[in-house]
Amino acid sequence: MKNVMIKEFKLMLKERGNVFFLIILPLLFIVAFGSIFNSAGSTSITIHVHDLDRTAASQAFVKQIDRLKGFTVKKENSPSVASQVKKIKDGSLSSLIVIDKGFETGLQKGGVPIHFYQDGAQSSSAAPIQAILQNMANQYREQKLAQTLSARGLNPAQIKQTLAAPIHIQTITENGKHIDFMSQIVPGYTVMFVFFIMISMLQRFFKERDSGMIARLQGTPLRSAGYLVGMWIPPFVSVLIQCAVLLFFGRLFYGLHLGNPVVVTLIVLCLAFCGTGLGLGLSMIARSQNQGIGITQLITMGGAIVAGLWFPSDMLPSFVQNIGYFTPQYWAMQGFQDVMIRDAGLSAIWLNLLLLLVFGVFGLAIALFRFRPFIHDAAH
Amino acid sequence: MENVLEINQLTKAFSSKTALDHVSFSIRKGTCFGLLGPNGAGKSTTMKILTGILSADSGTVRMFGMDAAANRLAVQKQVGYVPQEITLYDKLSAIDNLKFFGGLYGITGTLLKTRIEAVLQETGLSDRAKDQIKSFSGGMKRRINIACALLHEPKLLILDEPTVGIDPQSRNHIFDMIRHLRDSGVTVIYSTHYMEEVEALCDEIAIIDQGKVIAQGSLEQLFDRFAQKAVYLETGKNFQPESIGEVKKIYRRGHGWVLETDHPLAVMKTLLDHQESGDELKAIEMVKPSLEDVFLSLTGTSLRD
């Protein structure tokens, strides 16, 4: 076993692709998505406004929108409204606010329409602007009501009391002291790339089998169990190193809060056991390398989507969330986030650890069950 | 001389195809035993059963006086197996490959170092010890492939077509290694479909075809029993070979004739008598039999078919 292990470690070090897929590629993903989402807080939504009225009232309306945090107004005075509506139809512009001529006069008379054009295919990006417009329309209505009440002799205090909303919404953040985009990205990509170890394991076993090495080893005093364990431990250790590098990278360069180091280490250990256990099982049942790689990609990419490795799980449709519960990635991700965001201890994540171990044991059981037929095939 | 190996009525089938059909032979200690046969004859299957890689459907294998199936581990520790494929780790150095295989037999520390130096010396690759296997020529890989099976100083070395696709220099080196091993008391089983290799190396031979041993014995015994004796001669224009008595068959070869006979010396004497009576005789010699002739005589087909 020791000899097989040492040999596998040496081969791993010689195989540059391993370092790229297990360390460099996830680091690139973390850096790329970290840069995108870290700068997302400073970006604002652009609102295209075409002011045909160009009066003090219409300009005040535009200024009011521009003052809103997170929104930037882009005045579209030329070309014509028709050509800009065409842009919306073409899909090159998502929405446009048009203030018609006669806006100021209309306000004084009591009512005026503002046209809001939107691309039906991009309704999600137009939705915040629509909400802003609705909010502003409400503000204008309040102003109008205040003027009417004042005309009827109410003092400002009475008017304020009358117009006060019956419901006050107070936002209180109770949990997630350390939440930021990196607490999604770093553990997310760490968990996702851990499962790529399955491809490395699969390729090693197929190479050993196809080269005739497994057959030759059967003619030596090496026992089957020793061989299997010797082939398993190096990828297990490499996953531990992979997780340590990625999490420390997040800590060092993005200030990621890791939480209790002992608990995080336990998650990493269980995750490594799970990923390599499944890798071992898959190596024994795959009929060809291509089939094995296909299954691995399904597990890694499919699991990443449904387990909430790319987006928070609660942003996903409920049926997708339900599928996610059956993936090891979900339990690993939730475990990491509980520890990192909510400072959870072992008592809060024991179930996550247990389920990861169950997945790993499942893979190992398949490997043990299928190992004899595997080496039997290799002997011919 | 005691037998190192005794195979009795060994059979093995893969699905419906019979690979070995009641194969029996024995090998004396310190000899080089050739297993000769065409591709697919059952040579590799036999060797894999001997090393414990495959198990036989029926029959027994006794090695070093032990039942090989019941004492697999004890037997494997005394056997070195060189498979037909080059099973080495290309990205590791020769020394790393040797360390790996040595470790499998429990050799460690100073002994391992000494043994690695010895086998590298034997294979003539000491100066390439630290180079990656992928930088080696085919012949050098074959030599390291053999070296991996020698680290634990096996009493029985099993070589399955160890010279396939290599240059003459490496082939000669491997032959010298095998002769040296045999001379130092190691019993060697050498499987090949090259009859020249068997003729050059082996003390005893079993010819195997379609899963059956069709002949076995020393080279001389096989030639005596199965090769047709013959005389080759070149003559003048007037000579009529058909006139020679005791000749079973005559056919042309090159510039002369081959006269197949059970009594070559008598035929040669008759030919010489003819010359004295005036017939022109340019050349006369005994035809040296080959294993190819033996195989042809036994199966009716060429070994290379």
HADDOCK unambig.tbl for C-alpha pairs under 7 A between the chains (distance, minus, plus):
assign (segid A and resid 3 and name CA) (segid B and resid 100 and name CA) 5.78 0.50 0.50
assign (segid A and resid 3 and name CA) (segid B and resid 103 and name CA) 5.92 0.50 0.50
assign (segid A and resid 3 and name CA) (segid B and resid 104 and name CA) 6.70 0.50 0.50
assign (segid A and resid 7 and name CA) (segid B and resid 100 and name CA) 6.64 0.50 0.50
assign (segid A and resid 11 and name CA) (segid B and resid 91 and name CA) 6.89 0.50 0.50
assign (segid A and resid 11 and name CA) (segid B and resid 92 and name CA) 6.98 0.50 0.50
assign (segid A and resid 14 and name CA) (segid B and resid 91 and name CA) 6.68 0.50 0.50
assign (segid A and resid 211 and name CA) (segid B and resid 87 and name CA) 6.10 0.50 0.50
assign (segid A and resid 212 and name CA) (segid B and resid 85 and name CA) 6.58 0.50 0.50
assign (segid A and resid 212 and name CA) (segid B and resid 87 and name CA) 6.06 0.50 0.50
assign (segid A and resid 213 and name CA) (segid B and resid 87 and name CA) 5.31 0.50 0.50
assign (segid A and resid 215 and name CA) (segid B and resid 53 and name CA) 6.40 0.50 0.50
assign (segid A and resid 216 and name CA) (segid B and resid 83 and name CA) 6.75 0.50 0.50
assign (segid A and resid 218 and name CA) (segid B and resid 52 and name CA) 6.99 0.50 0.50
assign (segid A and resid 218 and name CA) (segid B and resid 53 and name CA) 5.24 0.50 0.50
assign (segid A and resid 219 and name CA) (segid B and resid 51 and name CA) 5.06 0.50 0.50
assign (segid A and resid 219 and name CA) (segid B and resid 52 and name CA) 5.66 0.50 0.50
assign (segid A and resid 219 and name CA) (segid B and resid 53 and name CA) 5.35 0.50 0.50
assign (segid A and resid 219 and name CA) (segid B and resid 76 and name CA) 6.49 0.50 0.50
assign (segid A and resid 219 and name CA) (segid B and resid 81 and name CA) 6.97 0.50 0.50
assign (segid A and resid 220 and name CA) (segid B and resid 76 and name CA) 5.75 0.50 0.50
assign (segid A and resid 220 and name CA) (segid B and resid 104 and name CA) 6.90 0.50 0.50
assign (segid A and resid 221 and name CA) (segid B and resid 73 and name CA) 5.71 0.50 0.50
assign (segid A and resid 221 and name CA) (segid B and resid 76 and name CA) 5.99 0.50 0.50
assign (segid A and resid 221 and name CA) (segid B and resid 77 and name CA) 6.36 0.50 0.50
assign (segid A and resid 221 and name CA) (segid B and resid 104 and name CA) 6.53 0.50 0.50
assign (segid A and resid 221 and name CA) (segid B and resid 105 and name CA) 6.33 0.50 0.50
assign (segid A and resid 222 and name CA) (segid B and resid 104 and name CA) 5.92 0.50 0.50
assign (segid A and resid 379 and name CA) (segid B and resid 53 and name CA) 6.25 0.50 0.50
assign (segid A and resid 379 and name CA) (segid B and resid 54 and name CA) 6.72 0.50 0.50
